Amino acid sequence: MRVMIEGQDLVAWTLSAALASTGCRVSVSADRLPRDNQEVNEPDLLRLLDSQHQSGRLQTGYPDTRASLLVIGRDMGGFESCCRYLEPYLSAALDDDGYLKVIALVQPLPLGTTDRLQQWLQDSGRGQVKVVYWPAFIQAGRALESLMRPERILLGSCDEGAIQFMRQLLNPFNRSRDTLMVMPPKEAELSKLAINGMLATRVSFMNELAQLAADKGIDIEQVRQGIGSDTRIGFQYLYPGCGFGGQAFLKTLAQLSGELEQRDTEGVSLLRSVCSINEQQKDLLFQKLWRFYRADLAGKRVAIWGCAFKPNTASVEGSPALTLVEALLAHDVELAVYDPRALPALRRHLGERAGVVYADSPEQAAEGADALMLVTEWKEFWNLDMQALQQRMRRPLLLDGRNIYDPAAMELQGWTYSAVGRGVNL
């Protein structure tokens, strides 16, 4: 099968590598593989891209007009922009003996976009090309695994020929059990938006509970264990923290929130409140620092551990660390930042900003610091020698935005420890 993939972000590269590894002939619109792209910094993915490129199954830099499947792996915006973007490719592909059979849209879409594109093709005499919605559930940090061993595969289509075409394409990822769920396109579009909305709601609810717990002297970790023990709820996405990020995740939430508010112009949707809570949460560690030092922050040195929006990624898009860095720099705080992968992305985002030092290790970042802030819960932070580390600091103040340490143990070691609904309530 010949596949053309438009896009050059994590989703597009993961689809390219995975489909090529199943024997497809894949052509990607990008000029080159993401060797130097720090935003796609997943070793397994980069190795597979290299091997598939060397095998000849993965090509870059030109459109394949003989492809039977066109996968749109980039954000296409609304219906009109989709039409403008697709027009040149459709003309080239259909003039070349009509190879193109299916267009698969994988990014979140305004509701109804798939059906509107199919109608547009029908009205323009190109109805033999079918449009399906195949939402990507590719998770940064485990991109290949999340695509090749999926919990579920959603497919939005009412055309039996297109469904069978996509089923054949996806058979290598659908072998242990049948995870393919076929539904009409609009139902699939809303399902994708709703899944992210539900996950975000759980996190923001836990953050609200964590604030209540802090005010009442309650340990939110024990509450979390109690909530998760109910099998109707479970433990996933019940971790309070200093805010969630990720460009794709936040964009999906904004899109769903907009859809909800179109039908309720007088009120504020639940999801809008969820997003508002998350933005407030990104300011949590700064507010703790502000109160601890009674607003006297100028000249203080703060170490930040983690700036990626989640562990095992190199992206800082939507990361709470960005909000934190800007707030601290605005108050003349000196920063030392450490992250195992995302420092290049942070440098690109900030540019050459005075007052920011990029450290080579967690220990180097903490040297001479008046406070240590943990923003991203990389595994290497869990079992460091924290007692020795505090000897490097001017003041052993630890603000834990991910609740990875035990408050009692930190107190015994001499730390002033404040987390999200745990430890000292600052």
Secondary structure, 3 states (H helix, E strand, C coil): CEEEEECCCHHHHHHHHHHHHCCCEEEECCCCCCCCCCCCCCHHHHHHHHHHHHHCCEEECCCCCCCCEEEECCCCCCHHHHHHHHHHHHHHHHHCCCCCCEEEECCCCCCCHHHHHHHHHHHCCCCCCEEEECCCCCCCCCHHHHHHCCCCEEEECCCHHHHHHHHHHHHHHCCCCCCEEEECHHHHHHHHHHHHHHHHHHHHHHHHHHHHHHHHCCCHHHHHHHHHCCCCCCCCCCCCCCCCCCHHHHHHHHHHHHHHHHCCCCCCCHHHHHHHHHHHHCCHHHHHHHHHCCCCCCCCEEEEECCCCCCCCCCCCCCHHHHHHHHHHHCCCEEEEECCCCHHHHHHHHCCCCCEEECCCHHHHHCCCCEEEECCCCHHHCCCCHHHHHCCCCCCEEEECCCCCCHHHHHHCCCEEECCCCECCC
